[in-house]
Structures are given as structure tokens and as C-alpha cells.
């Protein structure tokens, strides 16, 4: 299992807690990223939203790509995965930027391709927001343009959304044939786009049974269109690790005490503009990305056992959220990561 984490660019992950002690500043995320490398984390995912979906649209939020480039210069080993939403970007310029950051990082830059869901944000920032399936049509063309520029000396493209005339991109990315393209989606159209255009699949939090079914389904879909399997299966999860189960449950009750805060501004768009496989209730939305559903909540022993259960069904990347980030990431690295490895070795013996 690889342990990744969401970079805290929104000042936290909890919609019911006003101040989580993790400011949305570059100084803080730099400290998190550099500490994470020392503690054994492999990957950071940088969400791309121009409005703050956690603390409310009026709150501070860091921009994903400039933050990614800055982190590339101050880290040595961390995989830097930046989200990209085609409705807000020119694909040729994005391909150039990605190649540049990949070189700055020595081949550590990857992308999370997101087809977007927040209509109000698109209105404010001039993004393209259309019907659900059309967003994936655009995504497929967007990816085709990026891959073409990364792999061909001169590239032409004449599509419905994008037209490229004899474009050149140099230098190419370090990674060949392209930086890894992660993507997530639960609709039929989304899954088709992912298995035909992307390299790895990332999921919102789910139970072991749900994740097992999704992985098996996506493996079948990929095999039907390509001889190259998906490179990775990742999942978002929120961790509450405490010395006792009672302490962990008390923290869970505290953070899911639903209040009328501006952090819920995007809730209606999220549940109505996406085609989701599970119903997302308001309490689930207290933590982003269905992070409570995997139930990585309890003692180190309990959490380690659950992680091994996910590993057994084919999950190989956890994209974790913590609050407060630094303190809880360190606790997880100290108390849970070694225990997972110990239990794995014991099981093999």
C-alpha cells in the first residue's frame, strides 16, 4: 500500500469545524509536504477549485498548479498529483505546463483529470459547464491533445472542442510516454472515458465491498479496450486514530455535528450535477470526498486491519485526509504504517 495525502489547500477538511489549525498558506503546505517525505508518504493530491468548497466560497484557498510547481522545487521524492479540469484550461497550454513541472520535479508530476461538478464556481470564473456526458466528451478530447503533444514531434488535432494546428512541444516530460493520468468517476460515461483515456483510477471513500466491486468492474472494462491494465487504484479516506475506540468515536461525533455553515455551499451542486453510485447524505458531506465511509476510525490496530482488508481487494493507494494535518499525519506514520507492515509480514509467515 502506498500512503498519499490531500494537500490542505482549503485550511482543513471539516465543514463543521471553523478553525482546524491548518491555515491555507504555502508555508503550511510546504511544511506538510516536506514532513510527509520524511514520514514515508508517497503522494500528495492537490485539488483544483478556485472557490473554497470546505470552509465556504469566501474563505482562502490555494491554486493547485502554481502550488504544485512550488512544491516541486522544495521536495525530492514526493509524487505531486495536481487536479486539472478541462472546462477551465487550454489543453495545449496545460500539456506544456505539465511537461515543465514534470521536469522541475525530476519526473514526479502526475495529473488527476476531473470533469467538474460545481456550476456556481464555473459561473464566477468563466469555466465551461455543460451537461454531464458532454463534460466527459470534452475530457476525452482534452486528454487526447495532451498525449499527442507529449508524444509527437508535431501534432495536429481537429475535434469538436479543440483544434490544434501543427503544434510542437519541447522539452517533453521526463515520464514516458506521459505523466500518469489519474481519474475518478462513477457514471457509465465517466467510466468509459477513464478506461479509454487515462492510466489509473481513483475513488471516493467506500466500504471494502464497494471498492472490491469497483476495482473488478474497472479491470473488466479496461481489458475490453486495452492490453495495458490500469496502473493503480486509489481511494480517498479520512483518518481518526486514537488510543481507544471511545476517543475515536467521540471525535467522529464532534466533526459530524451538522451545522448551518457556508462550507455546505456546494452540496446541492455536488449531489445534483454528478451521477453518484451512493447517496451522499448531509452528514457524509461533513468530511470531503466521502472520507468517513472507509471507517479508518479507531485504534491503530483497528485501522491497520482495515487497510489490509482494502489491500487484499486490490487497492494500492490511500489518499488520506487528517485534522489537524501535521499532528495526525505524524501519528498515522508512527502508529499505523509500521503496524500494517508488521501484520502483513506475520500473515505471510
N, C-alpha and C positions, 0 to 999 in steps of 0.2 A: 504493500500500500504506500502510495505517495501522499504526503500531507501538504496540502496547499491552504491558502487563506485568502479571504476577501480583504483587499486593502481598504482601510477605514476612511474613505474619502468623503463620507457624509457626516462624520462626527459620531458614528455609532450605528447600531443595528436594531435598536429597540424603539418602537413608536410610542411606548407608554412611559419612557424614562427620559426626562428632559436633558439632563447632563450626565453623560456616561464617562466623563473624564478622558475623552479621546478626541481632541479637537481636530477639525478638518483643516489641517495645515500641513505644508510639505515637511516641516521639521519633524512633526509627529510621525507621518507615514514613512519618512526616511529612517527614523529610529526603529519603527516596527519592522521594516524590510531588512535592515542590517542585523537586527537581533534575530529575526527568523532564520537567516542564513546560518548563524551560529548554533541555533537550536535544532536544526535538521529539517526545516520546512523546504519543500522543493519549488513551490509555485505561488505566485500571487496573482489573483484575478482583480483587474481594475474595471469596475463597472463604468459604463458611459451613460450618464444622464446629466443634462445641463441644469435641471432643477433637482432639488434635494427631495428624493422620494421617501426618506426615512424621517427626517425632522421637519419637513414641510417646505414648500416651494420658496419661501422667503429666507431659508437658512443657507449657510455656507456649504459649498460643495466643490471639490477639486475637479478639474477637467482631466479626462483619462489619458489622452495621448501625450500631452506635454508632461504630465506626471510620469508616464512610462519612460519617456526619453530621459528625464532627470534621474529616475531610479536606475536606468541602465548604466549611468555614469558613476554611480556610488555603490553598486553591488557587483559581486563577482560570479556567483553561481545560480542565483535565483531565476527561474523561468518567469518572465514578465508577460502575462496574458492580458492584453487590453481588449475590451469590448469595442466593436465597431457596428454602427447601424447605417445600412446603405442609404436610407432616406435622408441622412444628414451629410453625406460625403460624395465627392467625386472619386470613382474607383481608381482612375489612373493616378491621381494625386495621392490617394491612400496607399496604393502599391509602392509609390516612391517613398513615402514616409515610412512605411513598414520596412522596406529594404534598408533604409538608413538606420532605423532604430535597431534592426537585427544586426547590422554591422557595429553600431555603437556598443551593443551588448555582447558581441562575440558569438552570435547565434543563439541568443536566449529569448528572443521576442516571438510571441505567438499571438493569435487573434481569436477572440470569441465573437463569432458573427451572430448578431441579434437583429431580428426583423422588426423590433419596436412594438410598443403597446400603448404609450401614453399620448393620447391625442392632444391634450392641452399643452404639453411641452412642445410638440411639433408646431402648434399654432404660434406659440411665443417665439420660437427660434427659427421659424421658416423651414422646418423639415417637411418632407413629403410623407403624408399619412393617407393611405388608401385602404380599400377593403382587404381583409385578412389574406386571402390567397394571392392577391396581386402583390402584396408585400414580399411574398416568397418568390414570385416571378422576378421581381426586381433583384432580390438577393442572389438568385442563381446567375443572373447576368453580371452582377457586381463581382461575384467570385470569379466568374469566367474571365473578366477583364484583368483582375489582379493576377490570376495564374498565368494568363497569356503574357503579360508584361514581365513577370518574374522568370519565365522560361524561354521566351523567344527573343531573338535579336531585334526584330522589327515586328510589330503587332498591329493587326487591323481587326476591327470588330464592328459589325452592323446589326445592332439589336433593336428591340422595341424601346428600351430605356436609354441605352448608351451607344454612341458611335465613336470609334477610335480610328484615326487615320495615320497609319504608318508611324506609330509611336515607338520610341526607344527608351529603355530604362537601364541605366548603368550608374553605379555598380549593382549587380544582382545581390539578393540576400545571401547571407552565409549558408543558411539552411537550403538544401536542395531536395526536391525540386522547388519547395516553397516552405515558408514558415507554417507550422502546424495550424490548421483552421479547426477550432472547436466550434460547436454549435449545439443549441438545445431547441426542442420543440416537441409538442405533444399532439398536434393536429396531423391528419393524414398528409396534408400538403407540406407541412413543415418537415415531417419525417422523410418524405420523398426528396425534398431539397437537400437535406443533410446527407443522406446516403449517396446521392449522386454528385455532390459538390464539395463536401467537407471531409475532414480527416478523423475527427474524434467527436464523441457525443457527451454532452454534459446535461445533468438533470437537476430539477428542483428536488428538495428533500422528499424521500418516500420511505415506506417500510421495506424491509428486506424482500418481502414477497413481491411488492410492486416493482422494486428495482430489478429483481431477478427476471420478471416478465418483460420489462422494458429492454434489458440487455439482450435477452434471447430474441425478441422481436426485431431489434435493430441489427443484430447479427444476420438474421434471415434476410432482411431487406437489403443489407449491404451485399451479401453473397449473390443475390439475384441480379445485381448490376455491376459488380466489380470483383476481380480476383484478389484485390488488396483489402484485407479486413480493416475495420475501424481501429485506429491506433490506441484509443484509450476510452474508458468510460468513467466519468466523474460525477460527483453528486454534491450539492450544497447541504450543509448541516450546521446547526448552532449547537455549541457545546456548553453544558453546565456541569462542571466537575467539582465535586465537594468531598469532604472526608466521609460524610454519611449521606445516605439516601434522603433522610429527612431534611437535611440542609439543602440538598439539590432541589427537592420538591418545593421548599419554601421560596427559593429563588425563582423557580418556574411560576409560582403563583404571583409573585411580585411583578414580573415582567409582562404577564398576560392579563393584568387588570385593565381591561379596555377602557380608555378614557377618550373624550372628545377632543382630540388634538389635531393639528394641521398635518401630522405625519400620515394621516389616512386620506390625504387629498387625492392620491392616485388610485385608491382602492377600486372605485367603480370602473375606471378605465381598465385596470388590470383584469378584473373578472369578466368584463363585458367585451373587451377588444381582443382578448386572447381566446383560443379554443383549448381549454384545460381538461385533463383527464380526471382530475379530482376536484370536488367542490372545495373552494377556499373560503373558510369562514372568517369572520372578522377577528376572532381570537388567534387563528393561524397567522393572520396578517400582522399580528403584533411584532413578529420577527420576520425579516425579509426572506424571500425565496423558499418558503415552506420549511424553514430550517429546523423547526421543532419536530417535524414528522419522523425523522430517523431515530428520535429518542436517545440521542447521545447525552443522556442526563442521568447523573447518579455518581457512584464512586468510581475511581479509576478502574477497578476490577470489572464493574458492570459495563463501562464504556468500552474497555478493551475487548470484552466478549462480543459486543455488538459490532465493533469494527471488523473483527474476524469473521463474523457472520456475513457481512457485506463483501468481504474479500472472497469468501467461498463461492459467492454467486457471480463473481466476475468484475466487481468494482475495483478499480485500481487507483483512483484519485479522489481524495476528500477535499472539498473546498470549504473550509471551516470559517465560522464567524464566532467571535468572542466579545465579551464586555465585562470589564474594560479590557481592551485588546492586549496590551503588552503583558499585564499581570496574568491573564488567563491563558495566553499563548505559552508563556513560560511554564505555568503549572501543567498544561497538557503535555508539553515536550518533556518535562521532568517526570511526571507521574504516569502518563498513559502510553506514550510512544515506546519506552523500554518494556513495558508490561505486555504490549501487543507482540513485540519481538520474542519475549520470553515464552509466552503462551504458544506462539507459532512453532518455536523450536521444540517445546515439550510435546506438542501434538504430533510432530514429525517423528520424534523418537518413539 
